[in-house]
Amino acid sequence: MVVTALTAGILASLFVGFNIGGSSTGIAWGPAVGAGVLRKVTAAGLMVGFVFLGGWTVGRNVIETLSGDIITIEISLPAGVAVLFFIGLGILIANIFGVPIPTSMTTVSAIAGLGVATDTLNYATMGEIVSWWFVTPVIGFWIGGVIGRYFYPALDARIDVSTTPGPLLSVGRRGLRPTVSLGSNTTGRELASTLGVLAIGCYMSFSAGASNVPNAVAPLVSSGALDANPAILLATAAIGVGGFTIARRTMQSVGTELSDIPLLAALIVMLVAATITTFLSSIGIPISLVMGMVMTIVGLGWGRATRPITVGEAIHGDVDAEIATGALTAEPDTPVREIGQPEAQATLDAGELFRPRAIAKYLSMWIIGPTVALGLSYLFFTLVPVAM
């Protein structure tokens, strides 16, 4: 019986990790792959390595919160299997629609459903976690807004993320010693920008591991069926399989549906979201990359669209009549405003700042996925007493 339950638990954990990999890989590496910086197979390989590092280090704090702080009892093995099933179901629904769901919200909701059904929910811990769920999108929005309004033009002028024909680096040999040099068409600026893109993608993967590895294995760790170390290895393997296989659709959804953001804007969004997520994971708060990422996109767009012209820009002619935040594109014939005046709001509507329907779909999945997990978990554990 125990062997059967453990087998079911491992399969459920693999299922959750597989779906997480399908969602997170697209988020972390979609912009870089779309820009031609690296291939999808290479991106998936880097994802696996840095997910492992994130889960092995920072992720342990989140595992502790999920496995021991949300409810006041240890989760039994059968209960852990059921919780993993509800988590996987919520993620699968989101992947079917091509929308990256906040996995941590779904995980916490499934565990909370168990806690409510058994009257063992730690309301103080749950309140702290939920408060961060409300604060995180606001933080992401305002950081994105400040960068878009005051710093994006200068960054855009100095950073050109582009690729040239041919290999980035050329490997040769001088006697028995291998040598590495720039490719025939590679410029120093291209090399630096490419390394920056790769570094941010790796950082994003690390952050994904810190926040998402615990979601796939915390119920099994709580039940005592697996120790933390083998559990992290199991989750990493499952996320890697998902990254190599089903990440394509979510990658396309993030890269083209929410807003057609240029690569520089995408990298800024990734850096902000990864930093927020890594920090919260380090203090044991289960949080999702998607929450900070979506609202940083909106904030960056709002900041770019409302940015006033400075005197220096007017003198040097650095006036950008085409405002872009992805979908924040004004018409090319937008009249130039007077010095010091904000950009005319009449030239931009909500649809030019971001895509309201796409935002609404993302926000609805933030509500629907965790709510479904909470409701099904509560109903199941009310009817089937397997929690103890």
N, C-alpha and C positions, 0 to 999 in steps of 0.2 A: 504493500500500500504506500509506504513512504517513498520507495523507488519510483513508483508510478507518479506520485505527486511531484517528486523532484524532477522527473523527466518532463512532465507537463509544464512545470515552472520554468525550466530551461528553454523549452520550446516557446513559451509565451514571452520570455525575456528576449530571445532571438527575434521574435516577431516584432516586438516593440523597437528594438535596436535597428532592425532592418528598415522600418518605416521612418525612424528618426534620421537614419543615414540618407534616405531618399529626400528628406526635407532639408536637412542642414547642409549637405554638400552643395546643393544648388545655391543656397544663400551665401555660403562662404566663398565659392569659387566661380559662380555664374558670371560676374563682371570680368574676371581675368580671362576666363575661357572665351567669353564673347568678344573680347578685344584681341584675341589671337595670341595672348602672351604664353599660354601653354595648352596642352591637349587635355581632354577630359580624363583620360586614363592617368596622366600625371597628376592632375588635380585630385583625383580620388585617392591616389597613393599618398600624397602629402596630407590629405584629410585624415587618413587612418593614423599616420604617425603622430600628428599634433593632437588629434582627439585623445589618443592614448595618454600623451603627456598631460593634457588638461584634466582628464579623469583621474589619473594616478596622483596628481598633486592637489589642485584646488578642489576637484570634484569630491574628495573624501569628506569635506565639510558639509556639502549638500547631502551626501549619502547619510551622514549622521542625523541631519534634520529630518529627512524623509523617513528614515527607518526607526527613529526613536523619539522625536519631539512633537510630531503632529498629533499622535494619539498616545494615550498613557499606558498602553499594553504593547507587548511584542506581537507582531502579525504572525499568525500561524501559517504553515506552508500552504494549506489549501486556500486560505484567505489571500495569501500573497499571489497565488496563481490567478485567482479571480480578479484581484486589483490590476495585475498586469494585462489581463484580457480586456478590461474596460479601458485602460490606457491605450492599448493597441487599437481598439475599435475606434476611439476618438481620433487618433492620428490617421488611421486608414481612411476615415470619412473625409478628412481634410485633404489627404493626398489625392483622393479620387477627384476632388474639385480643383486640384492644383494649387491649393492655398496652404502655406506653411502655418500650422497651428502652433500656438504657444504650448509646447509639450509639457513644460513644468507646471503650468496651470492645470492641465488635464491630469497629471500625476497627483498633484496635491488634492485635487477635487475627488479623485477616486479614493484616495486614502481618507479624506475627510468624510466621504459617504460611509465608509466603514466605521469611522469614529462616531458619527451621529447615530448610526443604527445600533451601536453597542454602548452608547453613552460614555465614550472614552475619549472624545475629542478634546484636545488641549486648546481652549479658545484663546488664550493669551498668545501662544505661538501662531495660531491660525490668523489672529488679528494682525500680528506683525507682518506676516507674509503677505496678506491681502493688501495691507496699506502700501507696501512696496509695489504691488501690481498697479495701484492707482498713481503712485508718484513717478514710476519709471517712464511711462509715456510722456509725462509732462517734462521731465528732465531731458529726454531725447528731443522733444519738440523745441525747447528753448535753446539747447546747445546747437541744434541744427539751424535755428533761426538766427542766432548770433553769428555763426560762421557764415551763413548765406548772406547776411546783411552787411557785415563788416570785413570779412576776411576772404571770401570766395573769389572776388575779382583779382586780388593780388596773387592768390594761389593759382588761379587759372592762367594768369599771365606768365608765371614762372615755371609751371609744371606742364609738360606736354607728354602725355602717355601715348606713345605711338609705336608701331612696329614697322620695320623695313624688310624688304625681301631678303631671304637667305637666313642662315643660322645666326643666333645672337652672338655665340662664341665659336671660335675655331680652335680645335685641338690639333696640335702638331707634335713634332718630336725633334729634339736637338740632341743628337747622339742617342744615349739611352734614357735621357731625361725628357718626359713629356712637357709640352709647353701649351699654354692657353693664351689666346689673344682675341681681340674683338673680331667679329665677323667682317666680311668685306664691306658690308653696307651699314654696319652698326656704329652709331655715334655714342659718345660718352653719356650724353643726356638720355639716350634711349636705354642704355645699360642701367643707369641709375634709376630711371622711372620703372623699368621692368623689375629690378630688385625690390623696389618699394612696393609694387603690386604684389609680388610674391610674399614679401614680409607681412603685409596686411592680411593676405589670404591665410597664411600660417597662423597668425595671431587670432584670426576669426575662427579657425579650426580648433585652436587651443581653447578658446572661450566656449565653443560648442561642446567640446569634451567635458569641460568643467561643469556645464549646466545640464547636459543631456545624458551623459553616461550614468549618472545616478538614477535618472528616470527609468532606465531599462532594468536596473538590478536592485534598487533599494528594497522592494518588498521581499526579495529572496534573502538579502543580507539581514533584514529585520527578523525574519523567521529562523535564522541560524542555519539555513540550508546551504549557504555559501559564505565563505569569508570575503572580505572586501577585495583582496588582490585577485583571486580567480574571477570574481564577479566583474571587475573592471576589464579584465582581458576578454571575458565573454561579451560584454557590451561593445567593446571596441571592434571585435571581429564582426558582430552583427551590423554595426553602423557602417563598417567598411564595405560589407556586401551590398548594403543599400546604396552607398555612394557609387559603387561601380555599376549598378544596374538601374534603379528607378529614379535617379536624381534628375533626369532630363526634364521632366514636365515641370517640376517646381522651379528649376533653374530658369526655364522660359517664362514662367509666371512672374517671378520676382523681377526678371530683367526687362520685361516688356509690357506687362499689364498694369502694374501699379503706376509707373511713370517711366518715360523714356529717358532716364537720367544719363548724362554723359559719364564716362568712366571715372573722372576725377570726383564727381559728386558721389558716385557709388562707393569709392574708396573712403571718402570722408564719412559716409553713413556707416560703413562697415567698422571703421576705426572707433567711432563714437559708441556704436552698439556693443562691440566687443569689449570695450573698456568698462562700460556700465555693467555688463553681464559678468565679467570676470571679477569686478569688485564685489558685487552682491554675492556671487558664488563663494568668494573667499570668506565672507562672514556667515555663510550657511543659508542664504536666502535662495530658495528655488525660483529662478527667473528665466525667462525665455528671450533669446536673441531677437525674435520676431517683434516683440513689443517695442523695444527701443529702436529697432531698425525702421519700422513703418513710420513711427512718429518723427524720427529724425529726418526721413525723406520729406515729410510734409513740412516740418519746420525749416529745412533747408530751402525748399521751394518758396515758402512764405517770405523768408528773409531775402532771397534773391529778387522777388517780385516787388518788394517794398523798399528796396535800397535807394537812397537819394544819391544824386550826383555830387561829388566833392569838387572843390575849386580846382584841385590838382588834375582831376580827370578832365574837367572842362578845358583847362589850359592846354593839356597834351592831346586832347581829342580822344581820350579813352572812354568814350561814352558807348555803352552797349545797348543799342535799340532793341536787339533781340534778347529778351530775358529768358534764360533757360534754367529750369530746375528739373529737368526731365520733361515733364509735361508742362513746365511753366514757360511756355513760349508765347511771346507777344507777336502780333503781326509785324512783318518787316517794315511796314510803312508807319509804324507807331511814331507820333511826333515827339521830338526831343523836348524835354521840359526845361524850364529855366533853372539856373544854377541855384542849388540849395533847396529846390522844391522836390517833394517826394514824387515817385513815379505815379502817374495818373491812374487812379483806381479804375477809371472808366475803361481803360484799355485791357484790363484783365478781369476775367470772371473766375468763379471757383473752378470751373473746368480747365482753366489754363494753369492754375496753381498745382492741381493734382487731379486725379480722376475720382470724383466722388463715388461713383458706383463701385470701383475697385476697393476704395477705402472702406465703404460700407460692407462689402463682402468680407474683407479681412476682419473688421470689427465684429461682424456677426459671428464669424467662426471663433473668435476669441470668447464669445459668450456661449455659443451652441456647443462646441466641443467639451469644455469643462462642465457645462450644465448636464449634458448627456452622461458624462462619466460619473458625476456626483449622483444623479438620479438613479442610474442603473446600479451603482454600487450600493446606495442606501437601500433600494428595493431588494437587491439580492441578499444582502447581509441581514435584512429584517426577516426575510423568509427562510434563509438557510443559515443556521447557527454554526458557522465553521471558523469564526474569528478567533476563538480561544484555543 
